[in-house]
Amino acid sequence: MRIVLGVAGGIAAYKAVLLLRILREQGHAVRVVPTRASLEFVGRATWEALSGEPVTTDVFEDVDQVAHVAVGKTADLVLVAPATADLLARAAAGRADDLLTASLLVARCPVLLAPAMHTEMWEHPATVANVATLRSRGVHVLEPAVGRLTGTDTGAGRLPEPEVIAAAALRLLEPPVEQDLRGRRVVVSGGGTREPLDPVRFLGNRSSGRQGAALARTAAQRGAEVTFVAANVAADVLTEAGAGVQVVPVETGEELRRAVRGAARDADVVVMAAAVADYRPASVADAKLKKSGDDPVLRLVETTDVLRELVTDPPRTDQVVVGFAAETGDATGTVLDHARAKALRKGADLLVVNAVGDGRGFGTTTNEITVLDRAGDVVTQAAGTKGEVAHAVWDTVVPVVDIRSPRPGGAATLRA
């Protein structure tokens, strides 16, 4: 896809460098269009080196190529990050006094703006009105993050992290999908559970919940009524799940178990994508544990195997259960060896396997999976963004659901 990355003149422009790299690594052609003020923060040479394309800011540059029209007109997506208060105001007013605002006027593709500014600017009635105007015209405007701003200030107005912006942008490029889950109820768990040691510490894992959020979002896109049981999932990841998804926040493995089983009573499909702790501390201290000079011994007990329980004691007999297995491989076997053993042991209808560690799986925007059936045989494989992987999972799950619980009459229809 051809993406125009606009960069307005704010200190958060440095994050757009990382955003550019993410988009390029996923195979997209990116033309950077900075405002003149933004070049005070990140120079032209940086943008040209990382994008591999020329960088211009003014409508009087590349006049022979009619750049002020061609750049936006030929784009599949226009993304502006950061979008300052000034940029929002000029875009809302329909100004075309530089290449970026001119490109916004001629673009007929999806447009996504990622605001970044001080809290007072974001909350000012003029900015609020400008954002409402842009959204009424079909422009997608992200909510800014809350956190540290320039200097010592903290509040709403922080530019979302590049991974979050990239995920939101690439969702706009997703093609229409079949409504093959319409009328189905789906439960997806995601994130990583935390088992408390004391009021301060816990045993946890590195799962961000991004794959679970992608599974929830894509199921909703395909027509399902979705409940997302989210274990310690950050707010920006929950945003990726989408507004139409019911979110149930949980912390521990037992809380997740209760939430999943409660939601699963009416579900056609349960997808256990969460990284649930295998062990928890045998006891939880009432006060913070202090150093004593000795090496403490921590006694652990096994947690309930939620996936196995869903198989042996299903809330519904016609329910399809999908498990996830994050494996590293070791001296006793490969990732696939351990996954096949787990498929036989757990008994889920399908088991989605992915290798983790060394920058793979946890916390990334991409994933690579192998799907096994309950006998441990490979059903399919997929790689790509977590959204693409999620669709591949549903492509495998839907036929199983339709066999297990046939629906009268309804052929799948394309989403408008």
C-alpha positions as CSV (number, residue, x, y, z in Angstrom):
1,M,0.0,0.0,0.0
2,R,1.1,3.6,-0.6
3,I,0.9,5.7,2.6
4,V,1.4,9.4,3.1
5,L,2.9,10.1,6.5
6,G,2.3,13.7,7.5
7,V,4.4,15.2,10.3
8,A,3.4,18.4,12.0
9,G,5.6,20.7,14.0
10,G,5.5,19.2,17.5
11,I,8.1,17.7,19.8
12,A,6.5,14.3,19.3
13,A,7.7,14.3,15.7
14,Y,10.5,12.0,16.9
15,K,8.0,9.2,17.4
16,A,7.0,9.5,13.8
17,V,10.5,8.2,12.9
18,L,9.7,4.9,14.6
19,L,6.2,4.9,13.1
20,L,7.8,5.2,9.6
21,R,10.1,2.3,10.3
22,I,7.2,0.1,11.4
23,L,5.2,0.9,8.3
24,R,8.2,0.3,6.0
25,E,9.1,-3.0,7.7
26,Q,5.5,-4.2,7.0
27,G,6.2,-3.6,3.3
28,H,4.3,-0.4,2.7
29,A,5.7,2.5,0.5
30,V,5.7,5.6,2.6
31,R,6.0,9.2,1.4
32,V,6.8,11.6,4.3
33,V,5.3,15.0,4.0
34,P,6.5,17.2,6.9
35,T,5.4,20.7,7.7
36,R,8.1,23.3,7.5
37,A,8.0,23.7,11.3
38,S,8.4,20.0,11.9
39,L,11.8,20.1,10.2
40,E,13.0,22.0,13.3
41,F,12.5,18.7,15.2
42,V,13.4,16.0,12.6
43,G,15.4,16.9,9.5
44,R,14.7,16.2,5.9
45,A,17.7,13.8,5.6
46,T,16.3,11.5,8.2
47,W,13.0,11.2,6.4
48,E,14.5,10.6,3.0
49,A,17.0,8.0,4.3
50,L,14.3,6.0,6.1
51,S,11.6,6.3,3.5
52,G,13.7,6.0,0.4
53,E,11.6,8.8,-1.2
54,P,12.0,12.5,-1.7
55,V,10.7,14.8,1.0
56,T,9.0,18.1,0.2
57,T,7.0,20.6,2.3
58,D,5.9,23.3,0.0
59,V,3.3,23.4,-2.9
60,F,5.9,25.2,-5.1
61,E,8.3,22.2,-4.9
62,D,8.0,19.6,-7.7
63,V,5.6,21.8,-9.6
64,D,6.1,19.9,-12.8
65,Q,4.7,16.8,-11.1
66,V,1.7,18.7,-9.6
67,A,2.8,17.3,-6.3
68,H,0.2,19.3,-4.3
69,V,-2.5,17.2,-6.0
70,A,-0.7,13.9,-6.9
71,V,0.7,13.1,-3.4
72,G,-2.7,12.9,-1.7
73,K,-4.6,11.7,-4.8
74,T,-2.5,8.6,-5.3
75,A,-2.3,7.6,-1.6
76,D,-4.1,4.5,-0.2
77,L,-3.9,6.1,3.3
78,V,-3.0,9.5,4.7
79,L,-1.7,9.4,8.3
80,V,-0.6,12.5,10.2
81,A,1.4,12.0,13.4
82,P,1.8,14.1,15.3
83,A,-1.3,16.2,14.4
84,T,-0.8,19.5,16.3
85,A,-3.5,21.9,17.3
86,D,-2.5,24.1,14.4
87,L,-2.7,21.3,11.9
88,L,-6.1,20.3,13.2
89,A,-7.3,23.8,12.8
90,R,-5.9,24.2,9.3
91,A,-7.4,20.9,8.2
92,A,-10.8,21.7,9.7
93,A,-10.8,25.1,7.9
94,G,-9.9,23.5,4.6
95,R,-6.6,25.4,4.3
96,A,-4.1,24.3,1.6
97,D,-1.1,26.5,2.4
98,D,1.5,23.7,2.4
99,L,1.9,20.3,0.8
100,L,0.5,18.4,3.8
101,T,-2.8,20.3,4.1
102,A,-3.2,20.4,0.3
103,S,-2.8,16.6,0.3
104,L,-5.4,16.3,2.9
105,L,-7.9,18.2,0.7
106,V,-7.4,16.0,-2.3
107,A,-7.2,12.7,-0.6
108,R,-10.1,10.4,-1.2
109,C,-8.6,7.5,0.8
110,P,-8.9,6.9,4.6
111,V,-7.3,9.7,6.6
112,L,-6.1,9.2,10.2
113,L,-4.9,12.0,12.5
114,A,-3.0,11.3,15.7
115,P,-3.2,14.4,17.8
116,A,-0.4,15.5,20.2
117,M,-0.4,18.8,22.2
118,H,-0.6,20.1,25.7
119,T,-3.8,19.2,27.7
120,E,-5.0,22.8,27.6
121,M,-4.8,22.9,23.8
122,W,-6.6,19.5,23.4
123,E,-9.4,20.6,25.8
124,H,-9.8,24.1,24.3
125,P,-13.3,24.6,22.7
126,A,-11.7,25.5,19.4
127,T,-9.8,22.2,19.2
128,V,-12.8,20.2,20.4
129,A,-14.9,21.9,17.6
130,N,-12.2,21.2,15.0
131,V,-12.0,17.5,15.9
132,A,-15.8,17.2,15.8
133,T,-15.8,18.9,12.4
134,L,-13.1,16.6,11.0
135,R,-14.9,13.5,12.4
136,S,-18.2,14.6,10.9
137,R,-16.4,14.6,7.5
138,G,-15.3,11.0,7.9
139,V,-11.7,11.7,9.1
140,H,-10.5,9.3,11.8
141,V,-9.0,11.2,14.8
142,L,-7.4,9.1,17.5
143,E,-7.8,10.0,21.1
144,P,-4.4,11.1,22.5
145,A,-2.7,9.2,25.2
146,V,-2.5,10.4,28.8
147,G,1.0,10.8,30.2
148,R,4.1,12.9,30.4
149,L,4.1,15.9,28.1
150,T,6.8,18.5,27.4
151,G,8.6,19.7,30.5
152,T,7.1,18.6,33.8
153,D,3.4,18.6,32.6
154,T,1.3,15.4,32.6
155,G,-2.1,14.8,31.1
156,A,-4.2,14.1,28.0
157,G,-2.4,15.1,24.8
158,R,0.5,12.7,24.6
159,L,1.0,11.1,21.2
160,P,0.1,7.4,21.3
161,E,3.0,5.0,20.9
162,P,4.0,4.3,17.3
163,E,2.8,0.6,17.5
164,V,-0.7,1.8,18.5
165,I,-0.8,4.4,15.7
166,A,0.4,1.8,13.1
167,A,-2.2,-0.7,14.2
168,A,-5.0,1.8,14.0
169,A,-3.8,3.0,10.6
170,L,-3.5,-0.5,9.1
171,R,-6.9,-1.4,10.3
172,L,-8.3,1.2,7.9
173,L,-6.6,-0.6,5.0
174,E,-8.2,-4.0,5.8
175,P,-10.6,-5.1,3.0
176,P,-14.2,-5.9,3.7
177,V,-14.7,-9.3,5.2
178,E,-17.4,-11.9,5.1
179,Q,-20.0,-11.8,7.8
180,D,-19.5,-15.5,8.5
181,L,-19.8,-15.0,12.3
182,R,-23.0,-13.0,12.2
183,G,-25.4,-14.3,14.9
184,R,-22.5,-16.1,16.7
185,R,-21.4,-15.3,20.2
186,V,-17.7,-15.3,20.8
187,V,-15.6,-15.1,23.9
188,V,-11.9,-14.2,23.6
189,S,-9.4,-14.1,26.4
190,G,-6.2,-12.1,26.1
191,G,-3.3,-10.6,28.0
192,G,-1.4,-12.1,30.9
193,T,-2.6,-12.9,34.4
194,R,-0.8,-11.7,37.5
195,E,-0.6,-13.7,40.7
196,P,0.1,-11.6,43.8
197,L,3.0,-12.3,46.1
198,D,2.2,-9.3,48.4
199,P,0.4,-6.0,48.0
200,V,3.3,-4.8,45.7
201,R,4.7,-7.7,43.8
202,F,3.2,-10.4,41.5
203,L,4.2,-13.3,39.2
204,G,3.3,-12.4,35.6
205,N,4.4,-12.7,32.0
206,R,5.2,-10.6,29.0
207,S,1.8,-10.9,27.1
208,S,0.5,-7.5,26.0
209,G,-2.9,-8.8,24.9
210,R,-2.5,-7.5,21.3
211,Q,-3.3,-10.8,19.7
212,G,-6.3,-11.3,21.8
213,A,-7.5,-7.7,21.0
214,A,-7.0,-8.5,17.3
215,L,-9.0,-11.7,17.6
216,A,-11.8,-9.8,19.4
217,R,-11.9,-7.0,16.8
218,T,-11.8,-9.2,13.7
219,A,-14.5,-11.4,15.2
220,A,-16.7,-8.3,15.6
221,Q,-15.9,-7.3,12.0
222,R,-17.1,-10.6,10.9
223,G,-20.4,-10.1,12.6
224,A,-20.0,-11.8,16.0
225,E,-21.2,-10.5,19.4
226,V,-17.9,-10.5,21.2
227,T,-16.8,-10.5,24.9
228,F,-13.1,-9.9,25.5
229,V,-11.8,-11.1,28.9
230,A,-8.7,-8.9,29.2
231,A,-6.1,-9.8,31.8
232,N,-4.0,-6.7,32.6
233,V,-4.3,-5.2,29.2
234,A,-3.2,-1.6,28.7
235,A,-5.8,1.0,27.6
236,D,-4.2,1.5,24.2
237,V,-4.5,-2.2,23.5
238,L,-8.1,-2.3,24.6
239,T,-8.7,0.5,22.0
240,E,-7.4,-1.9,19.3
241,A,-10.3,-4.3,20.3
242,G,-12.8,-1.8,19.0
243,A,-15.8,0.0,20.4
244,G,-18.2,-2.8,19.6
245,V,-16.5,-5.3,21.9
246,Q,-17.6,-5.9,25.5
247,V,-14.5,-5.9,27.7
248,V,-14.3,-7.7,31.0
249,P,-11.1,-6.7,32.9
250,V,-9.5,-9.3,35.1
251,E,-6.2,-9.7,37.0
252,T,-5.6,-13.2,38.3
253,G,-6.0,-16.6,36.7
254,E,-9.0,-17.4,38.9
255,E,-10.7,-14.1,38.0
256,L,-10.1,-15.0,34.3
257,R,-11.5,-18.5,34.9
258,R,-14.7,-17.2,36.4
259,A,-15.1,-14.5,33.8
260,V,-14.6,-16.8,30.9
261,R,-16.9,-19.5,32.2
262,G,-19.6,-17.0,32.9
263,A,-19.4,-15.5,29.4
264,A,-19.0,-18.9,27.8
265,R,-22.5,-20.1,28.9
266,D,-24.0,-18.4,25.8
267,A,-21.0,-18.6,23.5
268,D,-20.6,-20.6,20.3
269,V,-16.8,-20.2,20.4
270,V,-14.3,-19.6,23.2
271,V,-10.8,-18.6,22.2
272,M,-8.2,-18.8,25.0
273,A,-5.5,-16.5,23.8
274,A,-4.6,-15.2,27.3
275,A,-1.3,-16.3,28.9
276,V,-2.6,-17.7,32.1
277,A,-0.2,-18.5,34.9
278,D,0.5,-22.2,35.5
279,Y,1.4,-21.5,39.1
280,R,0.5,-19.0,41.9
281,P,2.0,-18.4,45.3
282,A,0.7,-20.8,47.9
283,S,0.1,-17.8,50.2
284,V,-0.1,-14.0,49.7
285,A,1.6,-11.7,52.3
286,D,-0.6,-9.1,53.9
287,A,2.3,-6.6,53.9
288,K,5.2,-5.9,51.5
289,L,7.9,-8.6,51.9
290,K,11.2,-7.0,53.1
291,K,14.8,-8.1,52.6
292,S,16.0,-10.3,55.4
293,G,19.5,-11.3,54.3
294,D,18.4,-14.8,53.5
295,D,17.4,-16.3,50.2
296,P,13.6,-16.8,50.4
297,V,11.9,-20.0,49.3
298,L,8.7,-19.4,47.4
299,R,6.2,-22.2,47.5
300,L,4.0,-22.4,44.4
301,V,0.8,-24.3,43.7
302,E,-0.8,-25.1,40.3
303,T,-3.6,-23.0,39.0
304,T,-6.7,-24.4,37.4
305,D,-6.2,-25.3,33.8
306,V,-8.9,-23.1,32.3
307,L,-8.6,-24.5,28.8
308,R,-8.7,-28.1,29.9
309,E,-11.7,-27.4,32.1
310,L,-13.6,-25.9,29.2
311,V,-13.0,-29.1,27.3
312,T,-13.8,-31.6,30.1
313,D,-16.7,-29.5,31.6
314,P,-18.0,-27.4,28.7
315,P,-20.7,-24.8,29.4
316,R,-22.3,-25.9,26.1
317,T,-21.9,-29.3,24.3
318,D,-21.9,-27.7,20.9
319,Q,-19.2,-25.1,21.8
320,V,-16.0,-24.8,19.8
321,V,-12.9,-24.3,22.1
322,V,-9.7,-22.9,20.7
323,G,-6.5,-22.8,22.7
324,F,-3.2,-20.9,22.4
325,A,0.3,-22.3,23.1
326,A,3.2,-20.0,23.4
327,E,6.3,-22.1,23.2
328,T,10.1,-21.6,23.1
329,G,11.4,-25.1,22.4
330,D,14.2,-26.6,24.5
331,A,16.6,-29.6,24.7
332,T,13.7,-32.0,24.9
333,G,11.9,-30.9,21.7
334,T,11.0,-28.2,19.2
335,V,8.2,-25.7,19.5
336,L,6.0,-27.9,17.4
337,D,6.9,-31.0,19.4
338,H,5.7,-29.4,22.6
339,A,2.7,-28.0,20.9
340,R,1.6,-31.4,19.6
341,A,1.9,-32.9,23.0
342,K,-0.2,-30.0,24.4
343,A,-2.8,-30.5,21.7
344,L,-3.2,-34.2,22.8
345,R,-3.2,-33.3,26.4
346,K,-5.6,-30.4,26.3
347,G,-8.2,-31.8,23.9
348,A,-9.3,-28.4,22.4
349,D,-10.8,-28.4,19.0
350,L,-7.9,-26.3,17.7
351,L,-4.6,-25.2,19.2
352,V,-2.9,-22.1,17.9
353,V,0.9,-22.3,18.3
354,N,3.4,-19.5,18.2
355,A,7.1,-19.3,19.1
356,V,7.9,-16.6,21.6
357,G,11.1,-15.0,22.9
358,D,13.9,-13.2,21.0
359,G,11.6,-10.5,20.0
360,R,8.9,-12.8,18.7
361,G,5.2,-13.0,19.8
362,F,4.9,-11.0,23.0
363,G,4.6,-7.2,22.6
364,T,5.1,-7.1,18.9
365,T,2.7,-6.0,16.1
366,T,3.3,-9.2,14.1
367,N,3.0,-12.9,14.7
368,E,3.6,-16.2,13.1
369,I,1.3,-19.2,14.0
370,T,0.6,-22.9,13.3
371,V,-2.8,-24.2,14.0
372,L,-3.2,-27.8,15.1
373,D,-6.2,-30.0,15.5
374,R,-6.9,-32.1,18.6
375,A,-4.8,-34.9,17.2
376,G,-1.8,-32.6,16.8
377,D,-1.9,-32.5,13.0
378,V,-1.2,-29.2,11.2
379,V,-4.4,-27.5,9.9
380,T,-2.9,-24.2,8.6
381,Q,-0.1,-21.7,9.1
382,A,-0.1,-17.9,8.9
383,A,2.2,-15.0,9.4
384,G,1.7,-11.2,9.3
385,T,0.2,-8.5,11.4
386,K,-1.7,-9.7,14.4
387,G,-4.9,-8.6,12.6
388,E,-4.0,-10.7,9.6
389,V,-3.2,-13.6,11.9
390,A,-6.5,-13.2,13.7
391,H,-8.4,-13.4,10.4
392,A,-6.4,-16.6,9.5
393,V,-7.5,-18.1,12.9
394,W,-11.2,-17.3,12.2
395,D,-10.9,-18.7,8.7
396,T,-10.0,-22.0,10.3
397,V,-12.5,-21.7,13.2
398,V,-15.6,-20.8,11.2
399,P,-16.0,-24.1,9.3
400,V,-15.7,-26.0,12.6
401,V,-18.4,-23.8,14.2
402,D,-20.7,-24.2,11.2
403,I,-20.4,-28.0,11.4
404,R,-20.8,-28.1,15.2
405,S,-23.7,-25.7,15.3
406,P,-25.3,-25.3,11.9
407,R,-27.4,-22.2,11.2
408,P,-30.6,-22.5,9.2
409,G,-30.4,-20.8,5.8
410,G,-28.0,-17.9,6.1
411,A,-25.3,-17.6,3.5
412,A,-22.4,-15.3,4.3
413,T,-22.6,-11.8,3.1
414,L,-20.0,-9.2,2.5
415,R,-19.6,-6.3,5.0
416,A,-20.7,-3.0,3.5
